[in-house]
Amino acid sequence: MNFRLIGTSHIAAQSVQEITAAITTERPEIIAVELDVQRAAALLQDEKRKVSLADIRSIGVKGFIFAKIGQYVQQKLGKIVGVAPGSEMKTALELARKEKIDVAFIDQPIQITLQQFSKSLTWKEKGRFVSDIAQGLFFPKRQIKKLGLLDFDLRKVPPEELITKMMKTLRKRYPTVYKVLVEDRNKYMVKKLVALMRQYPEKKILAIVGAGHKEGMEKLLLKVDVVGN
């Protein structure tokens, strides 16, 4: 089995460069990406997938608000570093098309994730969410220091130690958010990857996911008998 998992930052130029190098030098036969079909199509067509009020019925109010905040933050951070959110995934898709490499979309559909987010978010977590946003707006330096992000370089993928620390903080402060956005999706993507590896055991597979998913997915993969049934 020839398999590699890359963890990326969705707004880091470093990730774009790493993915370009990996595809051109390693020549994978399948590229698996942390996208669903809808998000992939929007990336390739340079469309910003905007969540509208009409989506509330399907994803819920909390999922709608979370999606809007997430879009706003990613776009602002992307402008700071000059890299559009999702550029590393778009690069992977474009190179795959150019080199005629098969692509597998392994992430859970975004509508399902946001539906589960709406159903799962607790009142305690909502209160913490409002408090954290307020502190970030009015006391940004204090909040950055509290999270240990003083030396954080948005242009690069965070070191593994920092990612692990951030994931532990998220899990402790927002347990249901962590479960829906990280843990459940890790399981979903690993299931997809295992199915892929079993179906094509001789093919070289390159999997590209957000850095926050990498460690958890690697641990799950270690527990799986890929060649089994």
C-alpha positions as CSV (number, residue, x, y, z in Angstrom):
1,M,0.0,0.0,0.0
2,N,1.4,3.4,-1.0
3,F,-0.5,6.1,0.9
4,R,0.4,9.6,2.2
5,L,-1.7,12.0,4.3
6,I,-0.9,15.8,4.1
7,G,-2.3,18.3,6.6
8,T,-2.9,21.8,5.2
9,S,-3.9,25.3,6.2
10,H,-6.7,26.6,3.9
11,I,-5.1,30.1,3.6
12,A,-1.4,29.2,3.7
13,A,0.9,29.7,0.7
14,Q,3.1,26.9,2.2
15,S,0.2,24.4,1.7
16,V,-0.2,25.4,-2.0
17,Q,3.6,24.9,-2.5
18,E,3.7,21.6,-0.6
19,I,0.7,20.1,-2.5
20,T,2.2,21.2,-5.9
21,A,5.5,19.6,-5.0
22,A,3.9,16.4,-3.7
23,I,1.8,15.9,-6.8
24,T,4.5,16.7,-9.3
25,T,7.3,14.7,-7.7
26,E,5.4,11.7,-6.1
27,R,3.0,11.2,-9.1
28,P,0.0,9.8,-7.1
29,E,-2.6,7.8,-9.0
30,I,-5.5,9.0,-6.8
31,I,-5.8,12.3,-5.0
32,A,-8.3,12.3,-2.1
33,V,-9.4,15.7,-0.9
34,E,-11.3,17.1,2.1
35,L,-14.2,18.3,0.0
36,D,-17.6,17.2,-1.1
37,V,-18.7,17.4,-4.7
38,Q,-20.6,20.7,-4.3
39,R,-17.7,22.5,-2.6
40,A,-15.3,21.2,-5.2
41,A,-17.4,22.5,-8.1
42,A,-17.7,25.9,-6.4
43,L,-13.9,26.1,-6.0
44,L,-13.2,25.2,-9.6
45,Q,-15.7,27.7,-10.9
46,D,-14.3,30.4,-8.6
47,E,-17.7,30.7,-6.8
48,K,-18.0,31.6,-3.2
49,R,-20.5,29.3,-1.7
50,K,-22.7,31.8,0.2
51,V,-25.1,30.5,2.7
52,S,-28.4,32.4,2.3
53,L,-31.5,32.8,4.5
54,A,-33.2,30.1,2.3
55,D,-30.7,27.6,3.7
56,I,-31.9,28.0,7.2
57,R,-34.7,25.4,6.7
58,S,-32.2,22.7,5.7
59,I,-29.2,23.5,8.0
60,G,-30.9,25.2,11.0
61,V,-30.4,28.7,12.5
62,K,-27.2,27.8,14.4
63,G,-25.7,26.1,11.4
64,F,-26.5,29.2,9.3
65,I,-24.9,31.6,11.8
66,F,-21.8,29.4,12.2
67,A,-21.4,29.2,8.4
68,K,-21.7,33.0,8.0
69,I,-19.1,33.7,10.7
70,G,-16.8,31.0,9.3
71,Q,-17.0,32.6,5.8
72,Y,-16.4,36.1,7.1
73,V,-13.3,35.0,9.2
74,Q,-11.7,33.0,6.4
75,Q,-12.2,35.7,3.9
76,K,-10.7,38.3,6.2
77,L,-7.7,36.1,7.0
78,G,-7.3,35.2,3.4
79,K,-7.1,38.9,2.4
80,I,-4.4,39.5,5.1
81,V,-2.1,36.8,3.6
82,G,-3.1,37.3,0.0
83,V,-4.3,33.7,-0.4
84,A,-8.0,32.8,-1.1
85,P,-9.5,30.3,1.3
86,G,-9.3,26.8,-0.2
87,S,-6.5,27.6,-2.6
88,E,-4.6,24.5,-1.7
89,M,-7.6,22.3,-2.5
90,K,-8.2,24.1,-5.8
91,T,-4.5,23.7,-6.7
92,A,-4.9,19.9,-6.1
93,L,-8.0,19.7,-8.2
94,E,-6.4,21.7,-11.1
95,L,-3.2,19.7,-11.1
96,A,-5.2,16.4,-11.0
97,R,-7.2,17.6,-14.0
98,K,-4.0,18.7,-15.8
99,E,-2.2,15.4,-15.0
100,K,-5.3,13.2,-15.5
101,I,-5.2,11.9,-12.0
102,D,-8.3,10.5,-10.4
103,V,-9.9,12.5,-7.6
104,A,-11.9,11.2,-4.6
105,F,-14.1,13.6,-2.6
106,I,-14.0,12.2,0.9
107,D,-15.6,14.8,3.1
108,Q,-19.1,14.7,4.5
109,P,-21.5,16.9,2.6
110,I,-21.5,20.4,4.2
111,Q,-25.3,20.5,4.6
112,I,-25.2,17.4,6.9
113,T,-22.3,18.8,9.0
114,L,-24.2,22.1,9.5
115,Q,-27.5,20.2,10.3
116,Q,-25.7,18.2,13.0
117,F,-24.1,21.4,14.3
118,S,-27.5,23.1,14.7
119,K,-28.9,20.1,16.5
120,S,-25.9,19.5,18.8
121,L,-24.8,22.9,20.0
122,T,-25.6,23.4,23.7
123,W,-26.6,26.5,25.5
124,K,-23.4,26.5,27.5
125,E,-21.3,26.4,24.3
126,K,-23.4,29.2,22.7
127,G,-22.6,31.3,25.7
128,R,-18.9,30.6,25.5
129,F,-19.0,31.2,21.7
130,V,-20.5,34.7,22.3
131,S,-18.0,35.4,25.0
132,D,-15.0,34.3,23.0
133,I,-16.1,36.4,20.0
134,A,-16.6,39.5,22.2
135,Q,-13.2,39.1,23.8
136,G,-11.7,38.6,20.3
137,L,-13.3,41.9,19.1
138,F,-12.5,44.0,22.2
139,F,-9.4,42.4,23.6
140,P,-7.7,40.8,20.6
141,K,-4.1,40.7,21.9
142,R,-5.3,39.2,25.2
143,Q,-7.3,36.5,23.4
144,I,-4.4,35.7,21.0
145,K,-2.0,35.4,24.0
146,K,-4.5,33.2,25.9
147,L,-4.7,30.8,22.9
148,G,-0.9,30.7,22.5
149,L,-1.0,32.2,19.1
150,L,1.4,35.2,19.5
151,D,3.9,33.7,17.1
152,F,1.3,32.2,14.7
153,D,2.2,32.8,11.0
154,L,-0.9,32.6,8.9
155,R,1.2,32.0,5.8
156,K,2.4,28.7,7.1
157,V,0.9,25.5,8.4
158,P,1.0,25.5,12.2
159,P,3.4,23.1,13.8
160,E,1.9,19.9,15.0
161,E,2.4,20.8,18.7
162,L,0.3,24.0,18.2
163,I,-2.4,22.1,16.3
164,T,-2.6,19.5,19.0
165,K,-2.9,22.2,21.6
166,M,-5.7,24.0,19.7
167,M,-7.6,20.8,19.1
168,K,-7.4,20.0,22.9
169,T,-8.7,23.5,23.7
170,L,-11.5,23.1,21.2
171,R,-12.5,19.7,22.6
172,K,-12.5,20.9,26.2
173,R,-14.3,24.2,25.6
174,Y,-16.7,23.1,22.9
175,P,-17.1,19.3,23.1
176,T,-20.1,19.0,20.8
177,V,-18.6,21.4,18.3
178,Y,-15.4,19.3,18.3
179,K,-17.4,16.1,17.8
180,V,-19.4,17.4,14.9
181,L,-16.7,19.4,13.1
182,V,-13.7,17.3,13.8
183,E,-14.3,13.8,15.3
184,D,-17.3,12.8,13.2
185,R,-15.8,14.1,10.0
186,N,-12.5,12.3,10.8
187,K,-14.4,9.0,11.0
188,Y,-16.3,9.8,7.8
189,M,-13.2,10.6,5.9
190,V,-11.2,7.6,7.2
191,K,-14.1,5.3,6.2
192,K,-14.0,6.8,2.7
193,L,-10.2,6.4,2.6
194,V,-10.2,2.8,3.8
195,A,-12.8,1.9,1.1
196,L,-10.6,3.6,-1.4
197,M,-7.5,1.7,-0.3
198,R,-9.3,-1.6,-0.3
199,Q,-10.7,-1.0,-3.8
200,Y,-7.4,0.1,-5.2
201,P,-4.7,-1.6,-3.1
202,E,-1.9,-1.2,-5.7
203,K,-2.5,2.5,-6.4
204,K,-0.6,5.4,-4.9
205,I,-3.0,7.6,-3.0
206,L,-2.3,11.1,-1.8
207,A,-4.9,12.4,0.8
208,I,-5.2,16.1,1.5
209,V,-7.0,17.3,4.6
210,G,-7.0,20.3,7.0
211,A,-4.2,20.1,9.5
212,G,-6.7,19.8,12.4
213,H,-7.9,16.5,11.0
214,K,-4.5,14.9,10.3
215,E,-3.5,13.5,13.7
216,G,-7.0,12.2,14.5
217,M,-7.3,10.5,11.1
218,E,-3.9,8.9,11.4
219,K,-4.8,7.4,14.8
220,L,-8.0,6.0,13.3
221,L,-6.2,4.6,10.3
222,L,-3.8,2.7,12.6
223,K,-6.7,0.8,14.1
224,V,-8.1,-0.3,10.7
225,D,-7.2,-3.5,8.8
226,V,-7.0,-1.8,5.4
227,V,-6.6,-5.1,3.5
228,G,-9.4,-6.8,5.4
229,N,-13.0,-7.1,4.4
